[in-house]
Amino acid sequence: MNIKIGAKIKALRKRDDITQEQLAEILGVSNQAISRWESESGYPDIEYIKPIANFFNVTIDYLFDHDTEEKQRKIEDYCKQYYKYLQKKPLAYDEQIDLMRHALAEFPAEEKLLINLARALYWKWNSNRFCGISNEDNSPDIEKRKSFGSMEEAMKIMEELLASSTDDVIRGNCRDMLASIYGAMGEKEKLLAVAEQCGSLHHSKEYILSKCLLGEDGIKNRQEFLGILPHITTNALMTFPDYADTDAEIEAYEFLIKFWKFIYRDDYGPWHSQLAVLYRAYASLLHETKPEEAAKAFKQAFAHAKTMEIYDGEEGEKTCTSPYTNRLKYSRLNFGQRGWVHDLYIAMTQDKYQALCENADFAALVKEVEAWVAEKG
């Protein structure tokens, strides 16, 4: 932390003719705390940085004497390191969390770093399967979910960002993750309040721009809107509770697979992960009645899972190739995420698939997946 912050606070206080006692009362801290800050024998906690800057009508950069250009370079470097943890090993959430805490010690209250910390805390919570149904009576195991500490911290950070940030992307990410947490916690009123902030799909930015913009910008926005639709439709159909029968559910999965292929033409970018999950679920539906088709679906899941793990070290963006997405780009940093094939192997070796092992193609595929996992460690 920059050791000059105490001197800056003292200078600002004297500039505005504010006593230590007055500042302490405004911030809700003791007089001794202000004295420690100004004598540089202690520093304000992160939660006080923004209120101090707001009260004196200065930027956080000014308080910390940061060079703006150098600051942005360092923040981008931290963010690159954050995403590269996804390429080194699965579930590196603790490393991401530690990195962002270190970065925030240098750049307190920086929103890009806060949302990354919240995201890592959220996925650490989510990876423990506390979002799913765990009781036989299909009721959420609320207390078990609440007991996992990273959720509470993630929720607090995102609620504060949602209240203070003016960045639409950050606010959107907060709403998305908070909605998942509130839903898993059974906090229906909070979930509805977040949803109300989002507006309807018909009034979304993507839909309005795709409908109204002309020329090249219009084409790009129509492609962005089309690119979103498979994700929305997949989530709705994969979690649909009232299929008439298994055949109807199978039909839904077959439609989804064709829909993805129609929009992306096999150039799925970082969304190979979605296809890996989709084919795996599809195979699970087929394994008892259509073992040959189930084996083929698992093979497709393996192909998409492998693609998510293959990363050649190239950074930067790649342009999509489908005629419906060729104005769009995706980041190479979203590749190299480990764990997809391992998760598939665990799924394929469940007891319920023992009968499927009598299918030669499936048995051979299990060995191939097992060999991949063993080789990649």
ZAFI-820257 format. One line per 2 residues: number of its first residue (from 1); their letters; for each residue x, y, z of C-alpha. Coordinates in steps of 0.001 Angstrom, whole numbers, plus 524288, in hexadecimal, padded with zeros to 5 digits. Example, Ala and Ser with C-alpha at 12.3 -4.5 7.8 and 13.67 -1.06 7.14 Angstrom:
1 = as = 8300C 7EE6C 81E78  83566 7FBDC 81BE4 $
end
This chain:
1 = mn = 80000 80000 80000  8051B 80D76 7FCBB $
3 = ik = 80AA7 81366 8092B  806A9 8211A 8050B $
5 = ig = 7F816 81EE6 806EA  7F89A 823D2 814EA $
7 = ak = 7FF0E 8306B 8108B  7F4CC 831F6 805D4 $
9 = ik = 7E9A8 83060 80F90  7EFCE 83A3E 818BB $
11 = al = 7F1E1 8441C 80DC5  7E3E4 84283 808DB $
13 = rk = 7DE70 843C9 8168F  7E5D7 85074 818C0 $
15 = rd = 7E1FB 8555D 80B3D  7D3A9 853E3 80EC9 $
17 = di = 7D577 85888 81CD8  7D0BE 84B9E 82287 $
19 = tq = 7D566 846DE 82FCC  7D990 838E2 83277 $
21 = eq = 7CDB5 83779 83B43  7C474 83BFD 8307D $
23 = la = 7CA6B 832D4 82671  7C9EF 82794 83025 $
25 = ei = 7BB6F 829F5 83286  7B886 82AC6 823F6 $
27 = lg = 7BF8D 81DFB 82126  7BABC 816FA 82D48 $
29 = vs = 7C854 8144D 832CD  7CF9B 818B1 83F02 $
31 = nq = 7D7BA 8251A 8401F  7E363 81C5C 842C7 $
33 = ai = 7E17B 8159F 83595  7E263 82296 82E5F $
35 = sr = 7EE7F 8260D 83632  7F4EE 8190A 832D7 $
37 = we = 7F21E 81AEE 8246E  7F7A5 8288C 82411 $
39 = se = 803C7 824CD 82BC9  80594 8194F 82263 $
41 = sg = 805A9 80F7D 82D84  7F9C7 808F4 82776 $
43 = yp = 7F18E 8091B 81B26  7E2F4 809F7 81883 $
45 = di = 7DC05 7FD1D 815D9  7D7A5 7FB40 807C4 $
47 = ey = 7C970 7FE08 80B47  7CCFF 80C1D 80F17 $
49 = ik = 7D4B9 80F98 802D3  7C933 81317 7FA23 $
51 = pi = 7C1DE 81ABD 804BE  7CE3D 822A1 80776 $
53 = an = 7D00D 825A4 7F8FB  7C1AF 82910 7F774 $
55 = ff = 7C189 831DD 80360  7CD36 839C9 7FEC6 $
57 = nv = 7C89C 83954 7F091  7D530 83337 7EB88 $
59 = ti = 7D836 826A6 7E447  7DD74 81A70 7EAAB $
61 = dy = 7E927 81BD3 7E1A1  7EBD8 82923 7E79D $
63 = lf = 7EB91 8237D 7F555  7F57C 81927 7F1AB $
65 = dh = 7FD86 821C6 7E8AB  7FBF3 8182C 7DD74 $
67 = dt = 8004C 81B1D 7CFB5  7F3F0 817FB 7C7FF $
69 = ee = 7FA7E 811B2 7BC4F  80393 80977 7C4A5 $
71 = kq = 7F84B 805C9 7CD76  7F028 800BD 7C215 $
73 = rk = 7FBB4 7F8F3 7BCFD  7FD96 7F272 7CA34 $
75 = ie = 7EF1B 7EF87 7CB99  7EEC8 7E946 7BE17 $
77 = dy = 7FA9D 7E11E 7C1D3  7F3A7 7DC75 7CE0F $
79 = ck = 7E792 7D900 7C605  7EFB3 7D14D 7BC33 $
81 = qy = 7F5F3 7C9A4 7C746  7E864 7C74B 7CCDA $
83 = yk = 7E372 7C112 7C042  7EFDD 7B955 7BE02 $
85 = yl = 7ED40 7B1A9 7CA6F  7E272 7AB05 7C29D $
87 = qk = 7ECD8 7A59A 7B974  7F5AF 79FC1 7C3D1 $
89 = kp = 7ECF2 796AD 7CB82  7DE8E 7947A 7CEE0 $
91 = la = 7D79B 79BC5 7D994  7E29C 7A588 7DC32 $
93 = yd = 7D923 7AE54 7E367  7E191 7AFFE 7EF83 $
95 = eq = 7ECEB 7B4BD 7E71E  7E3ED 7BE4E 7E017 $
97 = id = 7DE81 7C31A 7ED10  7EC15 7C522 7F2D7 $
99 = lm = 7F07F 7CC56 7E68D  7E4F4 7D5A5 7E6D3 $
101 = rh = 7E695 7D850 7F554  7F4CD 7DBD1 7F2A9 $
103 = al = 7F0B7 7E48C 7E74C  7E648 7EB47 7EF77 $
105 = ae = 7F054 7EE2D 7FA12  7F772 7F60C 7EFAE $
107 = fp = 7EB45 7FB9B 7E91A  7E051 7FC20 7F33F $
109 = ae = 7D24C 7FCFD 7EE62  7D63C 7FAB7 7E028 $
111 = ek = 7C9E7 7F51B 7DA02  7D080 7EC20 7D016 $
113 = ll = 7D7D9 7E58A 7DB13  7CC16 7E4F4 7E41A $
115 = in = 7C37E 7DE4D 7D9F2  7CE49 7D469 7D731 $
117 = la = 7CF86 7D188 7E5B8  7C0CF 7D00E 7E6D2 $
119 = ra = 7C098 7C747 7DAD1  7CB15 7BE30 7E055 $
121 = ly = 7C41C 7BD93 7ED7D  7B740 7BACB 7E68F $
123 = wk = 7BCCC 7AFBB 7DE4C  7C3AE 7A9EE 7EA0F $
125 = wn = 7B667 7A95C 7F094  7AFB8 7A45A 7E447 $
127 = sn = 7B9F8 799CC 7E20A  7B635 793AF 7EF06 $
129 = rf = 7A90D 7903E 7E915  7A181 79854 7F2E7 $
131 = cg = 79908 79DD2 7E809  7926E 790E0 7E510 $
133 = is = 78769 78961 7EB60  78CBF 780CF 7F627 $
135 = ne = 78115 77BA3 7FDBF  77888 77023 7FA2D $
137 = dn = 76C7B 778C1 7FB2D  77221 781E8 7F0C2 $
139 = sp = 77379 78D4A 7FA42  7801A 79506 7FA76 $
141 = di = 789CE 79211 8054F  78A14 7A07A 808FC $
143 = ek = 791E6 79F7B 81586  79CB4 7979A 80F0C $
145 = rk = 79DD7 7A1C7 80459  79E40 7ACF6 80E12 $
147 = sf = 7A92F 7A668 815AB  7B2DE 7A80C 80A94 $
149 = gs = 7BA14 7B4B5 80D80  7BE06 7B913 7FFDE $
151 = me = 7AFBA 7BB1B 7FC4A  7ADA2 7C547 806F0 $
153 = ea = 7B97C 7CD49 802E4  7B626 7CC42 7F469 $
155 = mk = 7A84D 7D0B8 7F71E  7ACC3 7DC78 7FF32 $
157 = im = 7B667 7E107 7F4BA  7AC64 7DFC6 7E9D6 $
159 = ee = 7A19A 7E68C 7F16E  7AAB9 7F215 7F3FE $
161 = ll = 7AF0D 7F288 7E5BD  7A107 7F1EE 7E125 $
163 = as = 79DE3 7FD90 7E9C2  7A9B3 805DA 7E606 $
165 = st = 7AF03 8020A 7D8A6  7AB2C 80925 7CC2D $
167 = dd = 7B139 7FEB4 7C36D  7A644 7F73E 7BC8C $
169 = vi = 7AE96 7EB0D 7BA8A  7B27D 7EA45 7C8D6 $
171 = rg = 7A481 7ECC7 7CD37  79F98 7E248 7C3E9 $
173 = nc = 7A95E 7D86A 7C92C  7A55C 7DBBB 7D709 $
175 = rd = 796F0 7D9FC 7D40E  79968 7CCEC 7CD75 $
177 = ml = 7A15A 7C72A 7D89C  79905 7CD21 7E353 $
179 = as = 78CE1 7C765 7DD13  7931F 7B9E4 7DDA3 $
181 = iy = 796B7 7BBB3 7EBE8  78962 7C0F9 7EFC5 $
183 = ga = 782A6 7B5F1 7E87A  78B08 7ABB4 7EF31 $
185 = mg = 788B0 7B21E 7FC5D  779FC 7B26B 7FA8A $
187 = ek = 77A44 7C158 7FB15  76EFF 7C323 7F1AD $
189 = ek = 76C89 7D18F 7F477  77ACD 7D538 7F24F $
191 = ll = 77B1A 7CD22 7E5EC  76F01 7D3F6 7E0B1 $
193 = av = 774BC 7E14C 7E41C  78120 7DE52 7DC62 $
195 = ae = 77928 7D915 7D102  770E8 7E57F 7D0CF $
197 = qc = 77D48 7ED77 7CE91  78021 7E5DE 7C223 $
199 = gs = 773F6 7E90A 7BA57  76DCE 7DFEB 7B069 $
201 = lh = 774B5 7D928 7A530  76CCA 7E172 79BB4 $
203 = hs = 77283 7EDB7 7A1C7  7806A 7E8BE 7A2DB $
205 = ke = 78BB0 7F04E 79CF4  78EFB 7E4FE 793D9 $
207 = yi = 78133 7E3BB 78E83  77F0B 7F254 78CA1 $
209 = ls = 78C06 7F44A 785A4  78A37 7E83C 77D2D $
211 = kc = 77CD4 7ED38 77922  77FF2 7FB89 776E6 $
213 = ll = 78E1E 7FD60 772CD  79116 7FDCB 76442 $
215 = ge = 79D37 7FA99 75C74  7A907 7F334 76191 $
217 = dg = 7A604 7F6C3 76FB3  7987A 7F111 76E07 $
219 = ik = 79DE3 7E445 768C1  7A748 7E319 7741D $
221 = nr = 79C96 7E582 77E10  7938F 7DBB9 77789 $
223 = qe = 79E85 7D1CD 7786E  7A07B 7D4E5 786D4 $
225 = fl = 791FD 7D2C9 78939  791F4 7C5FF 781A9 $
227 = gi = 79DE7 7C186 78946  796A8 7C35B 7960B $
229 = lp = 78A87 7BBB7 79218  7905D 7ADE5 792C5 $
231 = hi = 794D3 7B08A 7A0C4  78770 7B563 7A4F9 $
233 = tt = 7803E 7AA56 79E2B  78977 79FF2 7A361 $
235 = na = 787D1 7A481 7B15C  77909 7A4A7 7B006 $
237 = lm = 777AC 79743 7A9A8  78222 79019 7B18E $
239 = tf = 77B89 7942A 7BE40  76D87 7929C 7B986 $
241 = pd = 76647 78ACE 7C412  75A22 785F0 7BD17 $
243 = ya = 75DCE 77E0A 7B120  75299 77537 7AD0B $
245 = dt = 75BE9 769A2 7ABA1  769FE 765F5 7A8E4 $
247 = da = 767DE 766D3 79A44  763E2 77513 79B96 $
249 = ei = 7700F 777DA 7A397  778B0 77117 79987 $
251 = ea = 7722E 77920 78EE2  77576 78585 79661 $
253 = ye = 783E1 781CF 79745  7847D 77E70 788E5 $
255 = fl = 77E9D 78BB1 785AD  7887E 79297 78E56 $
257 = ik = 793FE 78BB2 787F6  78F0A 78F79 77A6C $
259 = fw = 78C7C 79D74 77EF7  79A61 79F01 783F5 $
261 = kf = 79FCA 79951 77761  79724 7A229 76F1F $
263 = iy = 79BD2 7AE98 775D7  7AA21 7AB53 7782E $
265 = rd = 7ACF9 7A170 76D46  7B624 799CD 77647 $
267 = dy = 7BE51 7A5EE 77964  7B9E2 7A6C8 78790 $
269 = gp = 7C56A 7AE18 78D48  7C509 7AD71 79C32 $
271 = wh = 7B762 7A7AB 79B71  7BC8B 79A02 798B4 $
273 = sq = 7BA11 798D4 7A750  7AB70 79A4D 7A4ED $
275 = la = 7ABB3 78FC5 79A90  7B357 78693 7A368 $
277 = vl = 7A8BB 787E6 7ADCA  79DD2 786F0 7A3BB $
279 = yr = 7A2D0 77A72 79D59  7A593 77455 7AA9E $
281 = ay = 79798 776CC 7AF0A  79282 771DF 7A1FA $
283 = as = 79A62 76550 7A365  794E2 76342 7B0F6 $
285 = ll = 7871E 76357 7AB59  78A94 7598B 7A0D1 $
287 = he = 792E1 74FB5 7A82E  7881B 7460E 7ABC1 $
289 = tk = 78036 745C6 79F27  789FE 749B3 794A0 $
291 = pe = 797A7 7459F 798FC  79DCA 747D2 78B97 $
293 = ea = 798BC 755C0 78AFF  79CE4 757F8 7991A $
295 = ak = 7AAC3 753B6 795D3  7AAF4 75D50 78A6C $
297 = af = 7A60A 76841 79333  7B089 76569 79D57 $
299 = kq = 7BAAC 765BB 79270  7B5EA 7734A 78E92 $
301 = af = 7B671 77793 79CD6  7C48C 772DA 79D68 $
303 = ah = 7C81D 77A67 79112  7C2AA 78714 796A0 $
305 = ak = 7C8C0 784C0 7A410  7D616 78281 79DBF $
307 = tm = 7D4CD 78F04 795F0  7D2B7 7969E 7A281 $
309 = ei = 7DF77 7913E 7A7E3  7E815 7931B 79BDC $
311 = yd = 7EF2B 7A009 79C7B  7FAF2 7A365 79422 $
313 = ge = 7FF38 7AF52 79BDA  7FA5C 7B905 791BD $
315 = eg = 7F443 7C50D 797B9  7EB32 7CEFE 791A6 $
317 = ek = 7DE3C 7CDC8 78AB7  7D972 7C4ED 77FE4 $
319 = tc = 7CE90 7C841 77651  7C365 7BE8E 77526 $
321 = ts = 7C15E 7B7F2 767F5  7B2C5 7B519 76787 $
323 = py = 7AAFE 7BDFF 75E5A  7A273 7C113 76A2A $
325 = tn = 7ADD3 7C4C4 77328  7B8DF 7C950 76A32 $
327 = rl = 7B88E 7D73A 76F8C  7BAFC 7D223 77D33 $
329 = ky = 7C78A 7CEC1 78440  7CB0C 7C691 78FF6 $
331 = sr = 7D6C8 7C68A 798ED  7E0CE 7BBAD 79879 $
333 = ln = 7E21D 7BD63 7A722  7D535 7B61E 7A88A $
335 = fg = 7DBC3 7A9B7 7A3D0  7E4E7 7A0D6 7AB34 $
337 = qr = 7DB35 79ED9 7B649  7DE54 791EE 7BCC8 $
339 = gw = 7D4F7 78847 7C2C7  7CB1F 78656 7B7D0 $
341 = vh = 7D035 778FA 7B3A5  7D247 774B8 7C1B6 $
343 = dl = 7C42E 77816 7C506  7BF9C 770A9 7B8FA $
345 = yi = 7C77A 764B9 7BD0A  7C164 764F2 7CAA2 $
347 = am = 7B3E8 765C5 7C470  7B668 75ABF 7BABD $
349 = tq = 7BB28 7515F 7C54E  7AEFD 752AF 7CDC5 $
351 = dk = 7A82E 745FD 7D169  79C40 74943 7C93C $
353 = yq = 7A483 747E5 7BCD8  7A99E 73A40 7BFE6 $
355 = al = 7A033 73411 7B642  7A485 73DA2 7ABEF $
357 = ce = 7B255 73842 7AD18  7AD80 72C7C 7A56F $
359 = na = 7AD5D 7359D 799BB  7BADB 7345B 7938F $
361 = df = 7BB63 7428B 78F16  7B82C 74792 79C9C $
363 = aa = 7C1F2 73E73 7A33F  7CCA2 742F3 799E7 $
365 = lv = 7C8FC 75127 79C56  7C9FB 74F71 7AB1E $
367 = ke = 7D7DE 74A62 7A969  7DB37 755C2 7A06B $
369 = ve = 7D5EA 75FAF 7AA19  7DCF4 758F0 7B53D $
371 = aw = 7E9CB 75972 7ADAC  7E7FB 76807 7AB10 $
373 = va = 7E5A5 76ABF 7B984  7F18D 762AD 7BD6F $
375 = ek = 7FA3E 7698C 7B374  7F5F1 77742 7B716 $
377 = g = 7F67D 774AD 7C595 $
end
